[in-house]
Amino acid sequence: MGKYVIKSVADVIHLINNTSVVYKFLKLIDINILYELLKFRKIIENNKKSGVILPNYKEPFGIWFRGEGNKDRELYPSVFRKENDAIYEETSMIYHFESRCGYKDECRNTFDWLCLMRHFEAPVRLLDWSENFLTALFFACTDCKDNTDGILYVLNAVKLNALCRTDHSSRRYPGIAVPLSVDTAVRAEMSRARTVTELTELLSALDRNYVEEPISLKKIIDALEKKEDSILESIRNPVAVLPHRIHTRLIAQQSVFTIHGGKCYAGEYANIKEKEKLPEPNSLVALNDSLEENYKKFLFSAIIPKDSKEKILKELSFLGIHQGTLFPELDHQSRHIKKIWSYKE
């Protein structure tokens, strides 16, 4: 008793793999996977050459993870993806969703509506990330697990926002946006707007109790009224946002979002006059690839081979990462219970 010394998470895995106390069938964890992930995280946390002024956080902050079951799937929010060659008409969808929804008291602004829509799997301009790399690894292995290689994305959210936030010039450091940030509001209202004029009107009508930096907002509105190229180019880009975690699933998954700018047009709205059209979205991958200096890059990735997915899922389950812990809703709990208590004859 007590002869083991634990100095890191990796030491716990070593203990599990080597002690006779643990039953043989539980010895599932490949220590090399954990080492690689921890090493990967350390690499992208390095901001010394980024030129970004950061506060002295007591823990790693702004390093986010996303798992995709198909490595070839575009890193775009669902509303901007083509599904069976069809394009979503975003503005109609958000108003239609509101008309059928009974959660009106929970949503103070458009960003809250987008979070609620995402919770119920409606296509929106939000892209899910997690502060926990094990959670992201789970999703990389559960989606399309039998047919394709997956991919684990790692995002330095602080570097992204240093590049993309339109209102950070008045701040000591760029920081990660919150639901009340101007950058969040601008991109959220783009989901309701179909033209530059409509976006300007929506921003002008915003309740100032639900948006920070009113001076920055006024500057953006003035630039939009003049249809300045610089502001139209800026609002194409995504920014990283810490949401209100008003649903238990957001808490369980340590969820965070990037909210994406730009607009895709569908149906009759594709014929709007060009000078009134909102700019096309700029993807995270395209934005990252446009940076020539490596130290400025904010996005990294690693491939998850398809024949490794089942093994990784077993390892994650042993570490407490599975459907039962990531999805608190009862329907997901039922599925998890069915899975663990069913046996093949």
C-alpha positions in Angstrom: 0.0 0.0 0.0 1.2 3.5 -0.8 4.4 2.5 -2.7 3.3 4.3 -5.9 4.0 8.0 -6.4 1.7 9.9 -8.8 3.2 13.0 -10.3 1.1 13.2 -13.5 -1.9 11.9 -15.3 0.4 9.6 -17.3 1.6 8.1 -14.0 -2.0 7.0 -13.2 -2.2 5.2 -16.6 1.2 3.5 -15.9 -0.2 2.3 -12.5 -3.4 1.0 -14.2 -1.4 -0.9 -16.8 1.2 -2.4 -14.5 -0.4 -3.2 -11.1 -1.9 -6.6 -10.5 -4.7 -5.0 -8.5 -6.4 -4.1 -11.7 -8.1 -6.9 -13.5 -6.5 -7.9 -16.8 -9.5 -7.0 -18.9 -9.3 -3.4 -17.6 -5.8 -2.9 -18.9 -6.9 -1.0 -21.9 -5.0 2.3 -21.9 -2.2 2.9 -24.4 0.1 5.3 -22.6 1.6 6.5 -25.9 -1.8 8.0 -26.9 -1.9 10.1 -23.7 1.7 11.2 -24.1 1.1 12.3 -27.6 -2.0 14.3 -26.8 -0.3 16.0 -23.8 2.8 16.8 -25.9 0.5 18.1 -28.7 -1.2 20.4 -26.2 2.1 21.8 -24.9 3.2 22.7 -28.4 0.2 24.8 -29.3 0.1 26.5 -25.9 3.3 28.3 -26.7 2.5 32.0 -27.3 5.9 33.5 -26.7 6.4 34.5 -30.3 2.9 35.3 -31.1 3.0 39.0 -30.3 -0.2 38.6 -28.3 -0.4 40.2 -24.9 -1.9 37.7 -22.5 -3.0 37.8 -18.9 -1.2 35.5 -16.5 -3.8 32.7 -16.3 -3.3 30.1 -13.6 -4.3 27.2 -16.0 -4.1 26.7 -19.7 -6.8 28.9 -21.3 -8.1 29.2 -24.8 -6.8 25.8 -26.1 -9.9 24.1 -27.6 -10.5 20.8 -29.3 -12.8 19.4 -31.9 -13.2 15.9 -33.1 -14.6 15.0 -36.5 -15.3 11.4 -37.5 -14.5 12.1 -41.1 -11.2 13.8 -41.7 -12.4 15.1 -45.1 -15.4 16.9 -43.7 -15.1 20.7 -44.1 -14.4 22.6 -40.8 -17.5 24.7 -41.4 -20.6 25.3 -39.2 -23.6 23.1 -40.2 -25.6 26.0 -41.7 -22.8 26.7 -44.3 -22.4 23.1 -45.3 -24.2 21.7 -48.4 -26.4 18.7 -47.5 -27.2 16.5 -50.6 -26.4 19.5 -52.8 -28.9 21.7 -50.9 -28.1 25.0 -49.2 -29.8 26.2 -46.0 -31.8 29.4 -46.0 -30.5 30.5 -42.6 -32.6 33.6 -41.9 -35.9 31.8 -42.5 -34.8 28.9 -40.3 -34.1 31.1 -37.2 -37.4 32.9 -37.4 -39.3 29.6 -38.0 -37.5 28.0 -35.1 -38.5 30.9 -32.8 -42.1 30.6 -33.8 -42.2 26.9 -32.7 -40.1 27.2 -29.6 -41.3 27.4 -26.0 -37.9 28.5 -24.5 -38.3 32.3 -25.2 -37.6 33.3 -21.7 -34.2 31.7 -21.8 -33.0 33.6 -24.8 -32.0 37.2 -24.2 -30.4 37.8 -27.6 -29.7 36.2 -31.0 -26.6 34.4 -29.8 -28.6 32.7 -27.1 -31.1 31.6 -29.8 -28.3 30.1 -31.9 -27.0 28.2 -28.9 -30.5 26.8 -28.2 -30.9 25.8 -31.9 -27.5 24.1 -31.8 -28.5 22.2 -28.7 -31.5 20.8 -30.6 -29.3 20.0 -33.6 -30.7 22.7 -36.0 -28.1 24.0 -38.5 -26.5 27.3 -37.2 -23.3 29.3 -37.6 -21.8 28.0 -34.5 -19.0 25.3 -34.5 -18.7 23.2 -31.4 -15.4 22.9 -29.5 -14.5 21.5 -26.1 -11.9 22.6 -23.5 -11.3 18.9 -22.9 -9.3 17.0 -25.5 -10.7 13.7 -24.3 -14.2 14.9 -25.1 -13.1 15.9 -28.6 -11.4 12.6 -29.1 -14.6 10.8 -28.3 -16.5 12.6 -31.0 -13.7 11.9 -33.5 -14.1 8.2 -32.9 -17.9 7.9 -32.6 -18.9 9.7 -35.8 -18.4 7.6 -39.0 -16.2 5.3 -36.8 -16.3 2.3 -39.1 -15.7 3.8 -42.5 -13.3 6.7 -42.5 -10.3 8.2 -40.6 -11.1 10.9 -38.1 -9.4 14.1 -37.2 -8.7 15.9 -34.0 -8.5 19.7 -34.4 -6.7 21.9 -31.8 -7.5 25.6 -31.8 -5.7 28.4 -30.1 -8.7 30.6 -29.5 -6.7 33.6 -28.2 -4.5 33.7 -31.3 -7.7 33.5 -33.5 -9.3 36.4 -31.7 -6.2 38.5 -31.8 -6.4 38.2 -35.6 -10.2 38.5 -36.0 -11.8 40.6 -33.3 -12.9 44.0 -34.6 -13.2 45.7 -31.3 -10.0 44.6 -29.6 -8.1 47.8 -30.3 -9.7 49.4 -27.1 -8.6 46.4 -25.0 -5.4 45.6 -23.2 -5.5 42.1 -24.8 -7.8 40.6 -27.3 -9.3 37.9 -25.2 -12.0 35.4 -25.9 -15.4 36.9 -26.7 -18.5 36.4 -24.5 -22.2 36.5 -25.5 -22.3 40.3 -24.9 -19.2 41.1 -26.9 -19.6 43.2 -30.0 -18.0 40.7 -32.3 -20.4 38.0 -31.1 -23.4 40.3 -31.6 -22.3 41.3 -35.1 -22.0 37.7 -36.3 -25.1 36.5 -34.5 -27.2 39.2 -36.1 -25.9 38.1 -39.5 -28.0 35.0 -39.1 -31.1 37.2 -39.2 -29.9 39.6 -41.9 -29.9 39.1 -45.6 -28.3 42.4 -46.6 -25.8 44.9 -45.3 -28.6 47.4 -44.8 -30.6 44.8 -42.7 -27.5 44.0 -40.6 -26.9 47.7 -40.0 -30.6 48.1 -38.8 -30.4 45.1 -36.6 -27.2 46.3 -34.9 -28.6 49.8 -34.5 -31.7 48.3 -32.7 -29.7 46.2 -30.2 -30.5 46.6 -26.6 -27.4 48.2 -25.1 -27.9 46.1 -21.9 -27.0 43.0 -24.0 -23.9 44.3 -25.7 -20.5 45.5 -24.5 -18.3 48.2 -26.1 -21.0 50.6 -27.4 -18.3 52.8 -28.9 -17.0 49.9 -30.9 -20.5 48.9 -32.0 -21.1 52.5 -33.2 -17.9 52.4 -35.3 -18.9 49.1 -36.9 -22.4 50.5 -37.7 -20.9 53.6 -39.3 -18.5 51.5 -41.4 -21.3 49.2 -42.5 -23.5 52.2 -43.5 -20.6 53.3 -45.8 -20.1 49.7 -46.9 -16.4 49.9 -46.2 -14.3 47.0 -47.6 -12.3 46.6 -44.4 -15.4 46.0 -42.2 -17.0 43.6 -44.8 -13.7 41.7 -45.0 -13.4 41.6 -41.2 -17.0 40.2 -40.5 -16.3 37.3 -42.8 -14.1 35.8 -40.1 -14.9 33.6 -37.1 -14.3 34.5 -33.5 -14.1 32.3 -30.4 -16.8 32.7 -27.8 -17.3 31.4 -24.2 -21.1 30.8 -24.1 -23.5 30.8 -21.2 -23.6 27.1 -20.3 -27.3 27.1 -19.6 -27.8 23.5 -20.5 -26.3 20.6 -18.6 -24.8 19.1 -21.8 -22.7 22.2 -22.4 -21.4 21.8 -18.9 -20.7 18.1 -19.2 -18.9 18.5 -22.5 -17.1 21.7 -21.5 -18.5 23.3 -24.6 -17.3 26.5 -26.3 -18.0 27.8 -29.7 -16.6 29.7 -32.7 -19.2 31.9 -34.2 -18.7 32.4 -37.9 -19.3 35.5 -40.0 -20.4 35.8 -43.6 -23.5 34.6 -45.4 -24.5 31.9 -47.7 -27.5 32.6 -50.0 -30.1 30.1 -51.1 -33.2 30.2 -53.3 -34.6 33.5 -54.4 -32.3 35.4 -52.0 -29.3 34.5 -54.2 -30.5 37.3 -56.5 -30.0 40.1 -54.0 -28.0 43.0 -55.5 -24.3 42.4 -55.1 -23.6 45.7 -53.3 -26.2 44.7 -50.7 -24.9 41.1 -50.2 -23.1 40.2 -47.1 -19.6 38.7 -47.7 -19.0 35.0 -48.0 -17.9 33.1 -44.9 -14.1 32.6 -44.4 -13.3 29.2 -43.0 -10.9 28.6 -40.1 -8.7 26.4 -42.4 -8.5 29.1 -45.1 -7.7 31.8 -42.6 -5.0 29.7 -40.9 -3.4 28.7 -44.2 -3.2 32.4 -45.3 -0.8 33.1 -42.4 2.8 32.9 -43.7 4.5 32.9 -40.3 4.1 29.6 -38.4 4.1 31.3 -35.0 0.9 33.1 -35.9 -1.0 30.0 -36.9 -3.8 29.1 -34.5 -5.1 25.7 -35.9 -3.5 22.3 -35.7 -4.7 18.8 -36.4 -3.9 15.1 -36.0 -5.4 12.1 -37.9 -7.3 9.3 -36.0 -6.9 6.1 -38.1 -10.2 4.4 -38.6 -8.9 1.1 -37.3 -7.9 2.8 -34.0 -11.3 4.2 -33.2 -12.8 1.3 -31.4 -9.7 0.9 -29.2 -9.6 4.5 -28.4 -13.3 4.5 -27.4 -12.6 1.6 -25.0 -9.8 3.6 -23.5 -11.9 6.7 -23.1 -14.7 4.7 -21.5 -12.3 3.5 -18.9 -11.3 7.1 -18.3 -15.0 8.0 -17.8 -15.6 9.6 -21.2 -18.6 8.0 -22.8 -22.2 8.7 -23.8 -23.4 8.4 -20.2 -21.1 11.2 -19.0 -21.2 13.5 -22.0 -25.0 13.5 -22.5 -27.0 14.0 -19.3 -30.4 13.8 -21.1 -32.4 10.7 -20.2 -32.7 9.5 -23.7 -28.9 9.3 -24.0 -28.7 7.7 -20.5 -31.1 5.0 -21.7 -29.0 4.3 -24.7 -25.9 4.0 -22.6 -27.6 1.7 -20.1 -28.8 -0.5 -23.0 -25.3 -0.7 -24.4 -23.5 -1.7 -21.2 -26.1 -4.2 -20.0 -26.6 -6.1 -23.3 -24.7 -9.3 -24.1 -24.3 -11.3 -27.2 -25.4 -14.9 -26.9 
